[in-house]
Amino acid sequence: MTRDKDFLRYRTHKQFFNKQRELLFDTHERRKLLVTGRRGGKTEVLAGDFVQTAVINNSPMLYINLNFKNAIKQMWEPIHKISEKTGIGINKESISEGVIEWNNGSSLMFGGNSTSVDQERWRGYKFRKVGIDECGSQRWLRNLVDDIITPTLLDFSDSSLTLQGTPPRVPKTFFEKMYFSKAYKTYSWNIFDNPFISDAEAFINDMCEKRGLSIESPFIQREYFGVMGSYDFEAMVYKGRKYLQEKNGITIYPDYKITDIAIGIDYGFSDYNAVIGLAYNREAKKGYFFTEAKFNKSTVTQIVAETRDAMEKAKQIAIKNNMDLGNIEIVADTNEESITFDLSTTYHLPARNAYKYNKEMAMSQFADCLRSGQITLLKAKYDDQENLIEGILDEEMETLIYMRDEEDNILPIVDDDVGGHPDAADAALYAFRQFAFYSGLEVGENNG
């Protein structure tokens, strides 16, 4: 039986080129991480890893892509092709349910990771192998791996997890962190290592010529050479930010008089909630963020508590600056108007709906003010274990990126499938729009 299984694995391995075989031969590795550029053959090698695992009787497995549709599109056909060439028969399948079952009781489920509901679906399962694709673009990857997937691998002594994808367009992703950690055995190759791609050099040179790029451009290095750290800085939403000064580890706040304070709230029960406070001088057209909170899966009670805490900090600033307390405003997301109503009527806080029209224009103004230093914020700080201890807004802004179209043109839409999701940044934007209106930067009524 062992010899039969080894022979089936051999028939699997012979379908791949040398770099791919290195990954397939490492069956003792429990955690694998693969980084390749486009056309590197990463989806095919993961399909091979699934099939060689399926050779072991009764092996349940899971494949996750950005969404269910992509999972089926990218992995369904390779699994069938490699299974047929390997000689392991498929007994049952359902493309609508996303399940393939082999004759020996092994199975592969297909899924996506576009919502928190997608993630929660996998709680309670037991898997011998899990492969997560497109990790450079996966949202909530840390939560998916640590909280959802890792417990599903505990029932098999030979279970394994593979993370793979092209390098991310933004820094500080979980995928990049794991690439440079010792937690995963890393593998990397590029289009030139794939012998099935004819004249890769001519292909890339033609790509560069058509797009007006050089070989050293971040796009080419990231997408075709698979170089980690080749970020798309050109498409970053809030680049060139300016920060509050520090001395001996203590934040030094500006000495200009504060005339107004705006507290922005973003409701995101499927993502994160955020409460961000901005103190500013409307005549000098300057301001700084003085309080930040970001929290997930919270109750209304926690949202109220964080808002009241921000309000108390705002009052302290107001008293210090002899500012009218009536100039403190709370502007909240319109997604949960009932919470805003409770803040106003039950808790007697100056809360109302945020102004949300012409968001693209507002984001551009906000970015300009951050770049010029009119608005400053706390710089992200980390402890020895790389846990964030300060600078919630700064860390999130580092991951926000605009979408690109098929011609690689930048679109005025935040691409939260590739980068981060604007929770704290949107709360900050609501507060900034009050600053912009009262400082004369934005035309139009700002009354919600």
N, C-alpha and C positions, 0 to 999 in steps of 0.2 A: 504494500500500500504506500509506504514511504517512497519507494522507487517510482511508483506511478505518479505520485504528486510531484516529485522532483522532475520527472520527464515533462509533465504539463507546464511546470514553471519554465523549464528550458524552452519549450515551444512558445511561451510568452516572451521570454527574454530575447529570442532570436529576431523578434519583430522590431527591435529598437536599436538605435545607434549607441556608441560607446558611452557618452555622457549620461544618457538615460539609463543604461544598464547599471551604472555605478549606484544610482538611487535604488533601482529594483533589487540589486544584490544585497543591499543593506537591510535585510529583513530583521536584524536584531535591533535596529534603531526604533525607539518608541516615539520620538518626536522629530519630524523632518520639516525642513523649510526650503522651498525651491524658489529662486528668483531668476527669471529669464526675460528677455525682450520678446517682442512679437515674433511669431513664426519660429519660436524656439522648441516647440513640441511639448510644452508642459501639460496640456490637457491630455494628450495621447499617453504620456508616461504615467499620469495619475490613473487613467483608465487601465493601463497595464498593471499598476499596483493593486487596483481593485480586483482585477481578474485573477492575479496570482494569489491574492488573499481568499478569493472565492473558491479556490482549489481545496481549501481546508473546509471540511464538512460543517454545515450549519453556522456559517459566518455571517452575521448581520452587519451591514455597512451603511454609511451615509455619505452622500455627496451634496455639498452646499455651494451655490453660486450666488450672484447678486440677487437673483429672483428665480422663481420656479421655471419660468419660460426660458431663461438663459441656461439653467441647469439641464433641461431637456435638450435644448438646441445644441449645446456643446458636448454633452457626455453620452447621450443615448446611443448615437450611431457608433462612436468609438468602442463602447462596451460590447456591442453586438459584433463588430468586426473582429476585435481581438479575441473575444470568446470563441468565435467560429474557428479562427486560425489556431487557437490553443487546443481546441478539441473538448471544451467543457460546454455541455448543452444547457440552453435556457429552457426552463420548464413552463414558466408562467410570466406574463408581463402585462402592465397596464400603464400606458403613456399618460392617460388622464390623471391617474392617481400617483404616478411617478414611482413605480416599483418594478424591479426585475428580480426574478427568482430562478436560480439554477437547479439542475436536477438533484444536486446533493444537499439541498436545503439551505444553501447560502443565498443571501439576498442583498440588494442595493436599493436604498431609498433616495429620492431626489428632492431637494428643497431649496428655498431661497432665504435671504436675510435682509429683506427690504423693510420689515416692520418688527416691532417687539413681539407681535403675535407669532410671526414666523419662528422666532427664537424659542418662544415658550412651548412650541409644538413638540420639541425634542426632549423635554424633561421626562425622566422616567424610563427612557429607552436604554438598551444595552447594545453597544457596538464593538465589533472587533477592529474595525477601521473606519476613520472619518477623514475625508478630504475636503478642505475648504479652498475654493478657487477664487481668483480675482481679489486676493487679500489686500492688494494695494489700493483697492477702491471700496472695501467692505466697511459699512457703518457698524458701530458698536462691536467691533471685532474682539476687543478685550473681554467684554461681558459674554459674548457668544462662546469664546474659548474657555474662559475661567469658570464661569457660573453655570453654563448650560452643557457644553460638550465634555469637558474633563470628567465630570461624574459619570457620564455614560460609558466611559472607557475602563471603569474600575473592575468589571466582572470578568475580563479576559487578561490573563497574565502576559499575553503577547499582543495586546491591543496597540494600535498606532494612530497617530494624528499627523496629517500633512497639511501645512499651510503653503500656498503657492500663489504666484502672480507676478506681474510686472512691477517695477519699483513705483512707489506712490508719488503723486505730483506735489504733495505737501509734506512738510517735516513733522516729526514727533508722532508718527502713527505707531500703533501697537505692532504692526507688521515689521516696520523698520527696527523698532526696539528689540524684538525677538531675533531679528537677523543678526544683530550685533551682540546678542546675549549668548550665554553658553547653554541655554535651555534647549536649543534645537540643533540638530545636525544640519548644516546648511549646504546647499548645492546651488551652483550657478553656471549658466552658460548662455550663449547668445546665438543669433541667427547663423553665424559663421560655423558654429559647431554642428549645425543640422545638415547632413549630407544630402537630404532630400530637397533642399532649396538650391536651385541652380543659379550660379553667378550672383550670390548675395551682395557682393561689392557693387556690381553694376546697378542692382535694385536700389541700394541705399544712395548711391551717387545720383541716380535719377530722382529719388525722393527729395534729396537736398536741393537739387537744381529747380525742381518744380515749386518748392516752398520757399526758396531763397534762404536756405539754412546751410550751416557748415556741419561737418562731421562732429565737431565739438559742442554743438548746440545741445542744451538740456533735453529737448524733445528726442533727438536722435540717440543720445546717450542713454536715455531712460527707456524709450520704447523699443529700440532695436539692439542696443548693446547690453541692456539690463543693468545699468550702473545705478546702484543705490545712492541716493543723495542728489540726484539730478532733478531738482525741484523746478516747478513751473512758476517762478517768482513773477513773471510778467503778468500772469493771470490772478495773482493774489488780490483779494478784495481790499484789505487794509494793510498796505505795506508802508514801511518807513515811519512807523509810529514813534512818538516821543514820550518820554517817561518822567514821572516825578523824581526829583533828585533824592539822593540818600547820603547820609553821613554816619559812618560807624554802624551801619546796619539799620539806622533809623530813618524813616521816611520824612523828608522835609517838604511841607506843603507850601505852596506859593503865598506870598505875603500881600497880594492884592485883596481888596475888600470883596466879599461875597455878597451879591445882591439878590440872588435867586438860587433855588435848589429844585432839581427835578429828579424824581425817583421813577425809573422805568421797570415795569413788570412784564415778563414774557411767560405765558402759561403754556406748558408743554407736557401734558400728562403722558403722551406717548414718547416724548423725548425728555428734555429737562426743563424745569422751571428756573427762572432767574430773576433776581432783584438787584438792580444796579443803580447807584446814586451818583448824580452829577451836580457839583457845586460850581457856580459861575458868576462872572460879573458881566452884565449885559452891555454896559457902556464900553468896557475894555475889550469885550468880545473874547474873553479867556475863561477857561474852566478846567476842572480836574475831577476824576472819578474818585470818590472817597469811600465807597462801600461796595462790596461784591458778594453775591451769594448765588450758588447754582446747585440744584438738588433734583433728584430723580424720584419718580413714583411716590410723590408726597401727597399728603392729605391737604385739604383746604386749611386745616389748623396750622400746618407748618408754613404754608404760604402767608397766612395772616401773621404768624410769629416773625417770620423774616422781614415782612413789610413793616411791622411795628418797630423792629430793631433798627431798620434803616431810617425810619422816621425819628427815632430817638437820637441817632447820630446826626441827622439833619438839624434837629432842634439845637443840639450843642454847638454846631457850626453857626447857626443863625444867631444864637445868643452871643457868641464870641465876636461876631461881626456887627452887632447891633442891627440885625436884619429883621424885617417884619416877618413874623411866622406865617403870615398869609401868603408869602411868596414861596412857600414850599408846596410843590405839586406832586401828585402821584399819577402817572399816566400808564395805563395798563392795556395789554393785548385785548382785542375784541373777541377772542375765541371763547372766553368764559366770562361773559358779561355779568352773570349772576354773582361771581366772586367779587368783581369790582363793585357791584351794588352793595354786597355785604360789607366790604371795606368802608364804603361811604356811609351807609345807614346804620349798620350794627356797631361798627367800631369807630365811627365818626372820624375817619381819615379822609383827607382831601383827594380822593381817588376818582378818576374818570377815564373814559376811553381815550386811547392814544390816537394821534393823527397818523393815518397809514397810507394816504394817497401819495402818488409819485415817489414810491419807495426807491426806485433806481436813482433818481435825482438826489434824494436825501442821503443815500449811501455814498454817492460820489462826493457830496459836500462834507459828510462825516470823515471820509478818508482824507480829504484835503486838509481838514482841521487837525486831524491826528498827525499828518505828515508835516504840517507847518509848525506844530507845537501849540496851536491855539487851545487844543484839548490834550491833556496829558493823563496818563494812567500808570498804575503799578506794573512793574516789570515782573514777569513770571519767575518764581524762585522754586527750587526743588531741594529736598533733603538728600541724604546719602543714598537712599533707596529710590531716588528719582520720583518721589511722590511730590505733587504740587502742594506748596505750603502758602503761596501768595501769588496774586496775579492771574486770577481766573479768566478775566476778560482778555488779557494779553495772550494767554495760552490758547484760548479758543480762536482768536483772530489769526494766530499763526497758521491755523489749519483751514481757513476759509478761502475758497478759490472760485473763480468764475468758470462757467461752462464754456467749452469750445465746441464749434460745429465740425462737420465733416471736413471742412476746408481749413481747420485749425484756427478759425477766427474766434476771438473772444466775444462771448455773449453776456449781456448784463443780467445774468441769472446765476445765483449761487448754486454751485454744483455740490450738493451735500451727499450725492452718491459716491463722489470721489474724495472730497475733503470733509471737513467738519460741518456740523449743523449749527446755524446761528441762533443760539438760545440767549446766552449772555450778551452777544453782539446786538441782537434785536431789542433786548431790554434797554441796552445802552443807546440804541438808535432812537427809541421812543423818547428817552430823556434828552438826547441831543437835539431833537426836533423842537423842543421847547426853547432850548438855548438859541437855535438858529432863528426861530421866529422872533423872540424878544430882542435878539441882537441885530435884527435886520438882514439876516443872511438868506431867509426864505420868504418868498412872497405867498400870501394867501392866509386865510383865517386858520387859526390853529386851535379851534374850540372843540375838537373831537368829532 
